[in-house]
Amino acid sequence: MTLHVPLKVVVVGHGMVGSRLVDELVRRSAESFDITVLGAEPYEPYNRVLLSDVVAGRTDVAAITMPDPGGDHVTTLRGVAAVSVDRRARTVTDAAGAVHAYDRLVLATGSRARVLPLPGLVADDGTVNLPAGVHALRTLDDAREIVAASVNTPRAVVVGGGVLGVEAAYGLAGRGLQVTLVDPSPAPMSRQLDTAAGAVLAAGLRDAGVTLRLGARPSEVLVAGGRAVGVRLGPGRGGDGGTGHGGTGHDGGDAGDVVAAGLVVLTAGTVPETGIAREAGLSTDRGIVVGHDLACPDDPRVFAIGDCAQPPQGSRGLVAEGWDQARRLADHLASLVAVRAQEAQRAAAPREHLRFPHEGERPSMAVRLGTLLASRAATDQGVDTRGTDVVKVKAGALSIVSMGVSGPREPAPGHRAVALHDAAAGRYVEAVVADGILVGATCVGDPRVAADLTAAYTRRTPVPVDPAFLLLTPVMPSAEPASSPEHMPDDATVCRCNGVTKHDITACWDDGARSADDIAAATRATTGCGSCREAVCGLADWLAATRDGGAPVEPGAALVHASAGEG
């Protein structure tokens, strides 16, 4: 008789966070779980962070597909949405009418694009009705539709000057469209950048051909024949309709102006998908309310992670934050399985006691794993999310990175901030230090320094006594790109998003990986911001040539920067 009964886990949502949770569970102990995944979209999981690259034409749709963890213990239902949860029966009903039982339920429903309540977009009864030519940028289908629409119109308006809006505007301008970026703030990315940094970014956008209408809000989307033909502007936060006093300025026009466009892209934020939780009687606010352990206070068998979740420390909507939640929840579920296995062993042999190595017998793997993870979970209150709050903008030649303490703020006791503002060179760098550690940084226009600051921030590297050295001097050695991967040190970080080193990649190659996709599946390299893919492909080519008896790699054929990988 077997004592092992897999824990039934139903995951609602097959995006970047839901699929990461499944991967984390499978990597820990696949046979310990019976996992069912319900995904509303009919696709394999894909890297939503790279949708703006698809819009810009820098990345093909096929290239953003992520490794899909599977196997005998995972059932993935693509294109099948969950419609209701019966918490008393512990079941989830999907759109096809099938019922899925669970021991633990994980809601990873993500978020939807926020649609501004404007005439032309929303009916009098509040119903959203986007006319032809108006698109949000949230899903793979959205990206495809925007690319198709960009072929049929010469002008586009991007509504919202946050990270996604900047990326979309830059990408569409690169496709040759006349692009106007509209935002009510006096500078783009006003949540992440202060006025000086925002001014450098604004100048870079103008150099790329983007017209800025800052300090202005859209008041109406004009529609003719069922199709968008333009956007009427109203006053923004400053009430001046676009003059941007005290900010980065604008490119002409006043409130009431109409910006003609056959393509309108909505990037004005997101709204967590909480409907299924609310209808199940779970507490919701902006998101699904959870504790530090990511469990819903109304039902400890139900968890929420990613964009849909609202933990006590709040949420920034960053994928690294969701991935960290997936890791912590996987630890919790694995420890639960281990404890259940231990209890089952005791029940089967009530007179036997666990015997440890000094008694001639090691405890079972389940018991050891449970002890380790239970100990870790016990200290997981007041979660430290440092390293999950790095914001990177993917906009071709524009390099913008912010992390930790950054953007507009009041001075804080114990914080020392130093900055370099070189408008002529299109560069702004700020570093914030406390107790000898980098606690925040902003870097516009200097990708090399940004990579070094990111490494110092995420690794908590002690910084120089004079933090001004951070603004120009690399925090870490290895200043020059390697002419061949052979010259890279084994501990060189290739993928910063997932902490993957050259050694990790060569090790997985020795274990059987034979392509960049195999490396991604084994190490998760390239599945974050994607900027390290060229380096990973270069390493794969080099390994194929040197480990598998192929032709030698030409010097410089696969340039790899030992400290610049950020994917």
HELIX and SHEET records of a PDB file:
HELIX    1   1 MET A   16  SER A   29  1                                  14    
HELIX    2   2 ALA A   30  SER A   32  5                                   3    
HELIX    3   3 ARG A   48  LEU A   50  5                                   3    
HELIX    4   4 LEU A   51  ALA A   56  1                                   6    
HELIX    5   5 VAL A   61  ILE A   64  5                                   4    
HELIX    6   6 LEU A  140  SER A  150  1                                  11    
HELIX    7   7 VAL A  163  GLY A  174  1                                  12    
HELIX    8   8 THR A  195  ASP A  207  1                                  13    
HELIX    9   9 GLY A  275  GLU A  279  1                                   5    
HELIX   10  10 GLY A  306  CYS A  308  5                                   3    
HELIX   11  11 VAL A  319  ALA A  348  1                                  30    
HELIX   12  12 PRO A  357  GLU A  359  5                                   3    
HELIX   13  13 MET A  365  ALA A  378  1                                  14    
HELIX   14  14 ALA A  423  ALA A  425  5                                   3    
HELIX   15  15 PRO A  447  ARG A  459  1                                  13    
HELIX   16  16 PRO A  467  LEU A  471  5                                   5    
HELIX   17  17 PRO A  485  HIS A  487  5                                   3    
HELIX   18  18 LYS A  502  ASP A  510  1                                   9    
HELIX   19  19 ALA A  516  THR A  523  1                                   8    
HELIX   20  20 ARG A  533  ARG A  547  1                                  15    
SHEET    1   A 6 VAL A  74  ARG A  78  0                                        
SHEET    2   A 6 PHE A  33  GLY A  39  1                                        
SHEET    3   A 6 LEU A   7  VAL A  12  1                                        
SHEET    4   A 6 ARG A 104  LEU A 107  1                                        
SHEET    5   A 6 ASP A 299  ALA A 304  1                                        
SHEET    6   A 6 ALA A 295  CYS A 296 -1                                        
SHEET    1   B 3 ALA A  82  ASP A  86  0                                        
SHEET    2   B 3 THR A  91  ASP A  94 -1                                        
SHEET    3   B 3 VAL A  99  ALA A 101 -1                                        
SHEET    1   C 2 SER A 111  ALA A 113  0                                        
SHEET    2   C 2 THR A 270  PRO A 272 -1                                        
SHEET    1   D 5 VAL A 134  ALA A 136  0                                        
SHEET    2   D 5 LEU A 263  LEU A 266  1                                        
SHEET    3   D 5 ARG A 155  VAL A 159  1                                        
SHEET    4   D 5 GLN A 178  ASP A 183  1                                        
SHEET    5   D 5 VAL A 210  LEU A 214  1                                        
SHEET    1   E 3 ALA A 216  ALA A 224  0                                        
SHEET    2   E 3 ARG A 227  PRO A 235 -1                                        
SHEET    3   E 3 VAL A 258  ALA A 260 -1                                        
SHEET    1   F 2 ILE A 288  VAL A 289  0                                        
SHEET    2   F 2 ALA A 309  GLN A 310  1                                        
SHEET    1   G 5 VAL A 391  ALA A 395  0                                        
SHEET    2   G 5 LEU A 398  GLY A 404 -1                                        
SHEET    3   G 5 ILE A 437  VAL A 444 -1                                        
SHEET    4   G 5 ARG A 427  ALA A 434 -1                                        
SHEET    5   G 5 ARG A 416  ASP A 422 -1                                        
SHEET    1   H 2 THR A 493  CYS A 495  0                                        
SHEET    2   H 2 VAL A 500  THR A 501 -1                                        
END                                                                             
